[in-house]
Amino acid sequence: MTVALMVGFSTVASAKDTDRSHTLKIYNWADYIDEDLLDEFKDWYKEQTGEDVEIIYQLFDINEVMLTKIETGHEDYDLVCPSEYIIERMLRNKLLQPINRDFGNTPDYIPNQSPFFSNLINQFPAGNRKGSDYAVGYMWGTTGIMYNTKYVTDAEASTWGSIWDPKFNGRILMKDAFRDVYGSLMMYIRKDEIESGSITRGMVMNDFSDESLAMFEEAMVEARDNINGWEVDLGKERMIQGKDWINVTWSGDALWAMDEVGDEVSLDYRVPDEGSNVWFDGWVIPIYAKNPKAASYFINYMCMPENAIRNMDVTGYVSVIASDDILEESIDGDYSPIDLTYFFGEGADSVCVNPIKYPDAKTISRCALMHDSGDRVEAMVDMWSRVKGDSLSTSTLVIIGLVVLAIIAAVIYNRSRKKNRHGHPKRH
């Protein structure tokens, strides 16, 4: 592949010195695309526009690193792929350009995105602007329980209450991602209120008040003896090895682990009955982009069904594209029929697909989207630190964070995408 792959501050100055009308600068998660598509895009763009384009492709591992570079450093990335809550923050802070969908004679493939995600994006507060004019979904999934079927029953995996079950003392791995864990487990902690109708799942997931944080902290301290570790990317490996019985994790990690596991261990995944969160990453064009035309064409290119299928095959995650080609590719007679009309539309009320990839409509009805926690982030980080038993103060964490960012900026990523096609530690 001849696409420039660069990570670090030293590349930024050289990128700014180039003729940016023929350079597309992309900032994405590691192992989150079929990289052959990058070179192929250059040929496709030439065919569609008659113009040449070169790609500078850089990687990040933490949403906030990407955001800081744009918000504070005014970096001129043409295209980035943040998580939904960062998209919301960027919209609110007017850090995004609208996507120009005037593609001339080139078809507009963006409507291939499932309306489910257009509607989610339009939930973001954007004043008199429409969120879906500024963002297009890329990959999505849920948070749930991956479990070893030898030690955990389907019924036990179908409730977040198992996190507190003494049977699983020292056998649970918790994703070190406070956003996902907080929002999902609060649906169990406050299940009586939800069942009574006095509060909705969305309200519970997005309640960042002191009272709610204290309620979560107290409950999680009670569960601490059951938790064997807090992990970002190693849980699936330990589950494959049979070392732990339960992993609170993302659906993409579960799919990867279930595909890689040997005959000696049997794994499965459930979204608990109390509910969970549905998350997504999406493409946006930052306000400081120098080549929004090529960025808009690249978003359109990513929405072509054949490219979405290739990206799913490489990353292990599920595309937001909902074309007939995607549905046909996903059909698998080994599974019972489920209702996916919310995603694929009419005609998908009884289709046989993997329910971990595409949860049925009933499961999705129990899920909610977590919004940006705004000025409550520091309070959430402090609470999460106490839950894990950390003794570091916020100021110490900030200092450590700055050091970590400096290290990240100097690291050159050289990971095998085949080995790591499960995705990335994305939910910080």
Backbone torsions as a table, in degrees:
resi	resn	phi	psi	omega
1	MET	NA	132.1	-176.4
2	THR	-98.0	-0.5	177.8
3	VAL	-64.1	136.6	178.7
4	ALA	-70.7	123.5	177.6
5	LEU	-112.6	110.5	-173.4
6	MET	-137.1	139.5	174.5
7	VAL	-133.4	133.8	176.8
8	GLY	127.3	160.8	-176.4
9	PHE	-69.0	-27.5	-174.1
10	SER	-65.5	-23.9	-177.5
11	THR	-80.2	-20.1	-171.7
12	VAL	-66.9	-45.2	-177.7
13	ALA	-60.9	-43.6	-179.1
14	SER	-65.6	-36.2	179.6
15	ALA	-64.9	-38.6	-178.8
16	LYS	-68.7	-24.1	-176.8
17	ASP	-81.9	-10.8	-177.2
18	THR	-82.5	168.1	174.2
19	ASP	-74.9	100.6	-169.9
20	ARG	-72.7	-12.1	176.9
21	SER	-70.3	-13.7	178.4
22	HIS	-121.8	18.9	178.0
23	THR	-129.5	131.2	176.4
24	LEU	-111.6	118.3	-175.3
25	LYS	-105.9	112.8	-174.0
26	ILE	-112.9	137.9	178.3
27	TYR	-124.3	113.8	-171.5
28	ASN	-139.4	167.0	173.2
29	TRP	-66.2	153.7	174.1
30	ALA	-67.9	145.6	174.0
31	ASP	57.1	41.6	-171.9
32	TYR	-129.2	27.0	178.5
33	ILE	-165.3	153.2	167.1
34	ASP	-76.1	104.3	-171.6
35	GLU	-64.9	-19.3	174.7
36	ASP	-62.3	-27.2	179.7
37	LEU	-66.1	-23.0	-179.8
38	LEU	-65.9	-48.4	176.5
39	ASP	-65.2	-40.8	-178.5
40	GLU	-65.9	-30.1	177.6
41	PHE	-62.3	-37.6	-178.5
42	LYS	-59.8	-42.7	178.4
43	ASP	-67.7	-42.8	-179.5
44	TRP	-63.7	-42.1	179.9
45	TYR	-63.1	-39.4	177.5
46	LYS	-62.7	-42.5	179.3
47	GLU	-63.8	-38.8	-174.7
48	GLN	-80.1	-33.8	-171.4
49	THR	-117.9	-16.7	-174.2
50	GLY	78.0	7.8	-176.5
51	GLU	-112.8	148.2	174.2
52	ASP	-85.8	151.1	174.9
53	VAL	-148.7	138.9	171.9
54	GLU	-110.4	152.9	-175.7
55	ILE	-115.6	128.6	166.8
56	ILE	-104.2	116.2	-172.5
57	TYR	-115.6	113.0	-177.6
58	GLN	-117.2	157.7	-172.4
59	LEU	-120.8	145.6	171.7
60	PHE	-134.4	159.7	-179.3
61	ASP	-117.5	-10.9	-176.6
62	ILE	-135.7	129.6	-179.7
63	ASN	-51.3	-46.0	-173.8
64	GLU	-67.6	-26.9	174.9
65	VAL	-63.8	-47.8	178.0
66	MET	-59.8	-46.9	-176.4
67	LEU	-63.3	-42.0	-179.6
68	THR	-61.8	-41.0	179.3
69	LYS	-60.9	-36.0	-179.3
70	ILE	-82.9	-48.0	-173.6
71	GLU	-69.9	-41.6	-177.1
72	THR	-98.7	-43.1	-176.6
73	GLY	-86.4	-9.3	179.6
74	HIS	54.3	36.5	180.0
75	GLU	-63.5	146.8	-171.2
76	ASP	-96.1	43.8	174.3
77	TYR	-65.0	137.6	178.3
78	ASP	-85.9	-24.5	-174.1
79	LEU	-152.9	130.8	175.7
80	VAL	-133.6	163.7	-174.6
81	CYS	-129.8	71.0	-178.4
82	PRO	-80.7	169.6	172.7
83	SER	-77.9	165.3	-169.2
84	GLU	-57.5	-39.7	-176.4
85	TYR	-70.8	-28.3	175.9
86	ILE	-75.0	-37.6	173.8
87	ILE	-57.4	-44.7	178.7
88	GLU	-60.1	-44.0	-179.4
89	ARG	-65.1	-41.1	-180.0
90	MET	-66.8	-37.8	175.8
91	LEU	-62.2	-48.3	-177.1
92	ARG	-62.9	-36.2	-178.0
93	ASN	-90.7	9.5	176.3
94	LYS	56.1	47.2	179.5
95	LEU	-101.8	9.0	-175.5
96	LEU	-122.7	146.9	170.2
97	GLN	-96.2	149.5	174.2
98	PRO	-67.5	150.4	177.2
99	ILE	-80.6	123.4	179.7
100	ASN	-82.8	110.2	-176.5
101	ARG	-99.8	21.4	172.4
102	ASP	-87.6	88.8	-174.2
103	PHE	-97.5	17.2	179.0
104	GLY	63.6	-124.6	180.0
105	ASN	-86.1	-3.2	179.0
106	THR	-79.4	130.8	177.8
107	PRO	-59.1	148.4	174.9
108	ASP	-89.6	108.2	-177.7
109	TYR	-91.3	-5.9	-176.0
110	ILE	-60.4	-33.4	175.3
111	PRO	-63.0	-8.2	173.8
112	ASN	-67.1	-18.1	175.8
113	GLN	-61.6	136.7	177.9
114	SER	-59.2	133.2	176.3
115	PRO	-56.2	-23.1	177.8
116	PHE	-55.6	-40.2	-177.8
117	PHE	-83.9	-32.3	172.6
118	SER	-58.4	-42.2	-179.9
119	ASN	-66.7	-39.4	177.3
120	LEU	-63.0	-45.0	-179.9
121	ILE	-62.0	-35.7	-179.3
122	ASN	-75.7	-4.4	172.3
123	GLN	-76.8	-19.3	-177.5
124	PHE	-69.9	131.9	178.0
125	PRO	-65.2	122.4	-176.5
126	ALA	-138.9	24.2	-179.3
127	GLY	65.4	-131.0	178.2
128	ASN	-90.5	11.9	177.9
129	ARG	-95.7	157.4	178.3
130	LYS	-103.9	121.0	-174.8
131	GLY	-55.8	-38.2	-176.8
132	SER	-70.2	-9.3	172.3
133	ASP	-79.5	-13.6	-174.4
134	TYR	-115.5	-11.5	-175.6
135	ALA	-146.7	144.5	175.4
136	VAL	-130.6	131.9	-178.7
137	GLY	-63.7	158.6	179.5
138	TYR	-126.4	-71.2	177.8
139	MET	-126.8	157.8	-177.4
140	TRP	-150.3	170.1	177.6
141	GLY	-178.5	-168.8	-180.0
142	THR	-126.7	170.7	170.3
143	THR	-110.8	136.3	-178.3
144	GLY	-161.7	-157.7	-177.5
145	ILE	-112.3	115.8	166.6
146	MET	-90.3	136.2	-172.8
147	TYR	-145.3	153.0	175.9
148	ASN	-85.0	113.7	-173.2
149	THR	-68.2	-13.1	177.0
150	LYS	-71.8	-30.3	-174.0
151	TYR	-115.4	-15.9	-175.6
152	VAL	-125.9	127.8	179.2
153	THR	-81.6	163.9	176.2
154	ASP	-59.8	-39.5	-179.7
155	ALA	-63.8	-40.8	179.4
156	GLU	-67.2	-35.1	179.8
157	ALA	-77.5	-10.2	-177.1
158	SER	-92.1	8.8	175.6
159	THR	-140.5	138.3	174.5
160	TRP	-66.1	-15.0	179.2
161	GLY	-59.0	-22.3	178.8
162	SER	-62.7	-21.6	178.4
163	ILE	-61.9	-26.8	-178.9
164	TRP	-102.5	1.9	-176.7
165	ASP	-74.5	122.4	180.0
166	PRO	-57.6	-21.3	178.0
167	LYS	-57.1	-27.6	-174.1
168	PHE	-106.0	29.5	178.2
169	ASN	-57.3	120.7	177.9
170	GLY	70.2	15.3	-175.3
171	ARG	-117.4	9.1	-174.9
172	ILE	-113.5	134.0	171.5
173	LEU	-105.3	131.4	-178.1
174	MET	-110.9	130.4	176.4
175	LYS	-63.7	127.8	-179.9
176	ASP	-82.6	68.3	-177.8
177	ALA	-146.3	90.9	-167.5
178	PHE	-61.8	-28.7	-179.5
179	ARG	-61.2	-53.0	-176.6
180	ASP	-67.8	-44.8	-177.2
181	VAL	-66.6	-45.6	-179.4
182	TYR	-58.5	-54.9	-175.6
183	GLY	-61.7	-39.9	-176.9
184	SER	-72.5	-48.8	-176.8
185	LEU	-70.2	-26.1	176.0
186	MET	-63.9	-24.7	176.6
187	MET	-67.6	-29.0	174.4
188	TYR	-80.2	-44.7	-177.5
189	ILE	-59.8	-34.1	-177.7
190	ARG	-112.6	29.2	-175.3
191	LYS	-63.1	-32.7	-179.7
192	ASP	-64.6	-39.2	178.5
193	GLU	-67.2	-38.5	179.4
194	ILE	-66.2	-45.0	-178.7
195	GLU	-65.3	-30.9	179.6
196	SER	-77.7	-13.5	-179.2
197	GLY	84.6	6.4	-178.6
198	SER	-78.0	-14.9	179.6
199	ILE	-153.9	149.8	179.6
200	THR	-96.7	164.0	177.3
201	ARG	-61.5	-40.0	178.7
202	GLY	-61.9	-38.8	178.2
203	MET	-66.4	-40.7	179.1
204	VAL	-63.9	-46.1	-176.0
205	MET	-63.7	-29.5	-174.7
206	ASN	-110.7	21.7	173.7
207	ASP	-92.5	104.6	-178.7
208	PHE	-108.5	24.5	-179.3
209	SER	-67.9	162.2	177.5
210	ASP	-58.2	-39.2	-178.3
211	GLU	-64.1	-42.5	-178.9
212	SER	-69.1	-41.9	177.9
213	LEU	-62.6	-38.6	178.7
214	ALA	-66.5	-39.1	178.4
215	MET	-62.5	-43.8	179.3
216	PHE	-65.5	-44.6	-178.3
217	GLU	-61.3	-44.3	179.7
218	GLU	-61.2	-42.8	-179.3
219	ALA	-66.7	-40.3	-177.2
220	MET	-72.4	-31.1	175.0
221	VAL	-62.3	-37.1	177.6
222	GLU	-65.0	-28.6	-178.1
223	ALA	-90.7	-1.3	-169.7
224	ARG	-59.9	-37.2	-179.0
225	ASP	-63.6	-25.9	-179.9
226	ASN	-79.1	-18.6	-172.4
227	ILE	-91.0	116.5	-177.4
228	ASN	-83.3	-21.0	-179.7
229	GLY	-179.3	160.6	177.7
230	TRP	-111.7	120.6	-171.8
231	GLU	-131.1	156.8	176.0
232	VAL	-111.0	-40.6	-172.8
233	ASP	-138.7	-1.2	-174.1
234	LEU	-103.7	-7.0	-175.4
235	GLY	-61.9	-41.7	-177.7
236	LYS	-63.2	-35.7	178.2
237	GLU	-65.9	-42.5	179.9
238	ARG	-67.3	-34.6	177.2
239	MET	-68.4	-39.5	177.3
240	ILE	-61.0	-37.2	-179.5
241	GLN	-80.3	-5.4	179.5
242	GLY	75.8	16.9	-176.4
243	LYS	-78.4	-27.0	178.2
244	ASP	-130.2	161.4	-172.4
245	TRP	-104.6	-30.0	-177.9
246	ILE	-132.4	137.5	174.5
247	ASN	-133.1	115.8	172.7
248	VAL	-77.6	111.6	-166.9
249	THR	-151.2	-176.6	178.5
250	TRP	-93.8	151.5	-177.1
251	SER	-58.1	-36.1	179.7
252	GLY	-64.1	-40.1	176.0
253	ASP	-63.9	-40.2	180.0
254	ALA	-64.1	-43.5	178.8
255	LEU	-60.1	-43.3	179.7
256	TRP	-63.0	-46.9	-177.7
257	ALA	-63.3	-42.3	-178.7
258	MET	-67.3	-27.7	177.6
259	ASP	-77.7	-29.1	-174.9
260	GLU	-94.7	-18.5	-172.5
261	VAL	-66.3	146.5	178.0
262	GLY	-85.4	-175.8	-176.6
263	ASP	-70.1	-22.0	-174.1
264	GLU	-77.7	-13.9	179.6
265	VAL	-129.6	138.6	178.0
266	SER	-118.7	123.3	-177.9
267	LEU	-118.4	151.0	173.8
268	ASP	-145.6	176.8	-175.1
269	TYR	-144.3	139.8	177.7
270	ARG	-137.3	144.7	163.6
271	VAL	-92.4	112.8	-174.4
272	PRO	-56.6	153.7	-174.5
273	ASP	-61.8	-28.7	-178.4
274	GLU	-67.9	-21.0	180.0
275	GLY	120.1	174.1	-178.8
276	SER	-162.8	-169.4	177.1
277	ASN	-106.3	151.4	170.0
278	VAL	-112.2	130.3	-175.9
279	TRP	-123.7	162.9	173.3
280	PHE	-156.1	157.5	168.8
281	ASP	-109.4	153.1	-178.2
282	GLY	-148.0	162.7	179.3
283	TRP	-89.8	133.3	176.2
284	VAL	-139.6	157.2	178.9
285	ILE	-110.2	109.8	-178.0
286	PRO	-63.4	157.4	-176.5
287	ILE	-62.6	-26.4	-177.3
288	TYR	-93.4	9.1	179.4
289	ALA	-60.1	141.3	179.3
290	LYS	-100.2	-15.9	-178.5
291	ASN	-134.0	64.4	-178.9
292	PRO	-64.4	-24.5	178.5
293	LYS	-63.1	-52.7	-179.8
294	ALA	-64.8	-34.2	178.2
295	ALA	-63.4	-43.1	179.0
296	SER	-63.8	-41.3	177.6
297	TYR	-64.2	-36.6	-180.0
298	PHE	-66.6	-40.9	176.6
299	ILE	-59.5	-44.7	178.3
300	ASN	-59.8	-41.4	178.9
301	TYR	-62.1	-40.0	178.9
302	MET	-67.7	-21.4	-178.5
303	CYS	-88.9	-0.6	173.9
304	MET	-69.8	128.6	-174.9
305	PRO	-53.1	-41.4	-178.0
306	GLU	-64.8	-33.1	177.7
307	ASN	-75.2	-36.9	176.4
308	ALA	-61.1	-40.3	179.1
309	ILE	-63.9	-42.8	179.3
310	ARG	-64.5	-40.8	178.7
311	ASN	-65.1	-38.3	176.9
312	MET	-64.5	-41.8	-179.3
313	ASP	-60.8	-37.5	-176.3
314	VAL	-81.7	-43.5	-172.7
315	THR	-86.7	-26.1	-175.3
316	GLY	84.9	-5.9	177.3
317	TYR	-95.1	175.3	-171.1
318	VAL	-110.1	128.8	-179.6
319	SER	-73.7	152.7	174.8
320	VAL	-80.9	-4.6	-179.4
321	ILE	-70.6	134.5	-171.7
322	ALA	-126.0	39.7	-179.8
323	SER	-77.9	167.6	177.0
324	ASP	-61.3	-34.6	179.5
325	ASP	-63.1	-40.5	179.4
326	ILE	-65.7	-44.5	179.5
327	LEU	-61.8	-45.8	179.5
328	GLU	-60.9	-40.7	179.3
329	GLU	-65.0	-27.4	-174.3
330	SER	-89.9	-13.1	-177.5
331	ILE	-62.5	132.4	-179.9
332	ASP	-147.2	112.3	-176.5
333	GLY	-65.8	-7.4	177.8
334	ASP	-73.7	-12.4	-176.8
335	TYR	-109.2	153.6	177.1
336	SER	-75.1	151.1	-179.3
337	PRO	-67.1	141.5	179.0
338	ILE	-136.4	166.0	-178.5
339	ASP	-91.3	113.9	178.2
340	LEU	-121.0	29.1	-179.4
341	THR	-63.8	-30.2	179.4
342	TYR	-60.8	-28.6	-175.5
343	PHE	-100.3	-51.4	-174.1
344	PHE	-98.4	-10.3	178.2
345	GLY	90.1	-169.9	-177.8
346	GLU	-58.0	143.9	-178.0
347	GLY	94.8	-8.9	179.7
348	ALA	-110.5	34.2	-177.5
349	ASP	-85.2	-7.3	-179.6
350	SER	-156.5	78.3	-176.2
351	VAL	-123.7	147.6	-177.7
352	CYS	-96.5	101.6	178.2
353	VAL	-139.1	166.8	176.6
354	ASN	-67.7	116.5	-175.8
355	PRO	-72.1	-10.5	173.4
356	ILE	-75.6	-40.2	176.3
357	LYS	-68.5	-48.3	-176.5
358	TYR	-125.1	90.5	177.3
359	PRO	-59.9	146.4	-178.9
360	ASP	-72.1	169.2	-174.5
361	ALA	-59.2	-35.3	-179.6
362	LYS	-65.0	-41.9	178.5
363	THR	-65.1	-45.6	-178.8
364	ILE	-63.0	-31.1	179.1
365	SER	-64.5	-18.8	178.5
366	ARG	-95.1	1.0	-177.4
367	CYS	-104.9	155.6	179.3
368	ALA	-138.0	160.2	178.3
369	LEU	-95.2	127.9	175.8
370	MET	-84.8	130.5	-179.1
371	HIS	-93.8	171.7	178.0
372	ASP	-61.5	131.7	-177.9
373	SER	-85.5	1.4	172.1
374	GLY	55.7	-127.5	-175.6
375	ASP	-79.7	7.0	177.6
376	ARG	-94.6	3.2	-177.2
377	VAL	-60.1	-46.3	-177.4
378	GLU	-62.1	-40.4	178.7
379	ALA	-64.2	-38.3	179.1
380	MET	-68.2	-40.6	179.1
381	VAL	-63.6	-43.5	178.7
382	ASP	-61.7	-44.1	179.2
383	MET	-62.1	-45.3	-178.7
384	TRP	-62.4	-38.4	177.6
385	SER	-61.8	-41.7	179.5
386	ARG	-68.5	-38.4	178.9
387	VAL	-59.4	-41.4	-178.9
388	LYS	-78.6	-10.0	-179.5
389	GLY	87.1	15.0	177.3
390	ASP	-69.6	151.2	178.9
391	SER	-111.5	7.1	-176.2
392	LEU	-82.1	141.2	176.3
393	SER	-80.6	166.8	178.9
394	THR	-60.1	-42.5	-179.0
395	SER	-62.7	-39.2	177.9
396	THR	-64.7	-41.0	178.7
397	LEU	-62.3	-37.6	178.9
398	VAL	-63.0	-44.8	179.7
399	ILE	-62.1	-45.9	178.4
400	ILE	-61.0	-40.6	-179.9
401	GLY	-60.2	-40.6	179.3
402	LEU	-64.8	-39.0	177.6
403	VAL	-64.7	-43.5	-179.6
404	VAL	-61.5	-42.3	179.6
405	LEU	-61.3	-39.2	178.7
406	ALA	-63.8	-39.6	178.7
407	ILE	-66.2	-45.3	180.0
408	ILE	-57.8	-41.4	-177.8
409	ALA	-64.1	-23.2	-177.2
410	ALA	-96.1	-8.6	-174.4
411	VAL	-85.3	137.4	174.0
412	ILE	-103.5	120.0	-175.8
413	TYR	-79.2	131.7	-179.7
414	ASN	-142.4	49.1	-176.5
415	ARG	-91.3	150.0	176.7
416	SER	-76.4	121.5	-178.1
417	ARG	-70.7	-26.3	178.1
418	LYS	-68.4	-41.3	-179.3
419	LYS	-70.4	-33.0	-172.9
420	ASN	-111.1	31.5	-174.4
421	ARG	-72.8	5.4	177.1
422	HIS	-73.7	-17.9	179.3
423	GLY	124.6	-132.8	-165.8
424	HIS	-159.3	158.2	175.5
425	PRO	-76.7	83.9	-162.7
426	LYS	-100.0	-15.1	-161.2
427	ARG	-105.3	39.6	-177.8
428	HIS	-77.5	NA	NA
